[in-house]
Amino acid sequence: MPEWLYDAGPNGDWVFVLVTVVMGGLAAYATGSAIAATWRPRWQLVVYGFLIACAVRFIHYALFHEPFIAPRSYVVDLIVLIAAAAFGFRVTRRRQMREQYDWLAPGTAEQTARRADL
């Protein structure tokens, strides 16, 4: 990751992947899924994304001695986490709509049942 984009130490790429993408991404995915499962609006992804990004920045600071107040790094973390949360939201909302409103798209329930029987 370029220095001008993300403030990190000597192992910055691995730390970014481990903390932001894996740990933070899974937390954001679960958050997006929970927001969709409780039928909350999509804008709440941004609110919870800010909170998860703060937690991810703290983990970077506490465990890997990276700067805590680094606006560029925070924005990069925020973009990755909101994308993961939006993906979790989309997957869960799609499943909900398919299960609850399958009668709106005729033929899809039968096709799904036929694929499950194979």
N, C-alpha and C positions, 0 to 999 in steps of 0.2 A: 504494500500500500504506500503511495507517495507521501513523503513527509509533509508537503503542503496541504494534504487532504486530511491526514489523520495523525495526531500526535501520539507516538508510541515509543517504546523502548527498543532494545536490540532484537527481541523476539516479537515484535509488534504484529506481524502477520498471523503468527500462530495464536497469539493471545486474542487478537480480534476474532479469528475464526472460532476459537474455543468459547470465549466469554460472550461475545455479541451474537454471533451467528447460531452457535449450538445452544448454549444455556439461555441466552436472552430470547433467541428465536423460538425455542420450545415453549418458554413462558408466555411469549406474545401469542403464539399459535393457540395455546390453551386458553388464554384470555379472550381472543377473538372467537373461539369456539363457544366459550361460556356466555359471551355477550349475545351471540346468535341463538344459543339454546334457550335463553331467557327472553327472547323476542325483544331485545333492546335495540335502540336505533344505532345506525352505523357510525355516527359522529362520536360515540363514546370510545371507539377504537383510538382516536387521537388523544383523548384525555388519559386513558390507561397506558397508551404508548409513551407519553411523557413520563409517567411514574415509573414504568419499567426501564426506560432509558436512564433515569436517575439512579436506579438500583444497579444497572449494568455499569454506569460510570463509577459508582462507588466500589464495585468489585474490581474494576480496573485499577482504581486508586489504592485500595486496601491490600490487594494481593500482589499486584505487579508494579506498584510504585509509579504509575502513570499519573499525569496531572488530572486532578479532579475537575477543575474548572477549565475545560477546554471546549469552547463553543463549536469549533469545526468537528471535533470528534463526537460531541454530543449530537450534532445534526446528522452525521453519518450513522451513528447508532440508532437515532430516532427513525431515520428512513428505513433502515433494515428491519427494525422492530415493528413499525407500522405495516410494512409489507407482509411480514409474517402473520401479524394479527389479522390483516385483511384476508389473507389466504385461509386462515382458520375460520374466519367468519363466513367466507364464501362457501367453503366445503360443508360446514354445518348447516347453513341456511339453505343450500341446495338440497341436502338430504331431507331437511324439514319440509320443504315445499313439495318434494317428490312424494314423501309419505303422506302428507296431509291433504294435498290438492292433486292427487293423481287423476282424479276424474276430469280435470280441466284439459288434459292432453290425452285424448282418446287414443288407445292403442299402445301407449307406452307401458302401462301396467302389464298387459299381456306379453309384450316383448321382454320385459324384465323377468316375468315369471318363466317364460320359455328359456331364457338364458340361464336362469337358476337351475332349471331341470336338467340342463345338459351336463 
